[in-house]
């Protein structure tokens, strides 16, 4: 084992910094994945809204055409 306490402390500090860097990278990747999920959810919700709006407009247009008197 390492006999000099200063060298041992430097090795511990180095390993600690390495672990902190790895944890930060894991957190950053998790944030990116979360953003992608949020973007997909938002786009999906917008798509459903547009489909519902289009269906509503089509339905109301058909009702308007049916209620107009024929000449």
LINRALIN-V353694 format. One line per field, one symbol per residue. ss: DSSP state (h for helix, s for strand, l for the rest). phi: phi as a letter, one per 30 degrees, with the letter a starting at -180 (. if undefined). A space follows every 50 residues. Layout:
ss = ???
phi = ???
This chain:
ss = llllhhhhhhhhhhhhhhhhhhhhhhhhhhhhhhhhhhhhhhhhhhhhhh hhhhhhhhhhhhhhhhhllll
phi = .dcddddddddddddddddddddddddddddddddddddddddddddddd ddddddddddddddddddddc
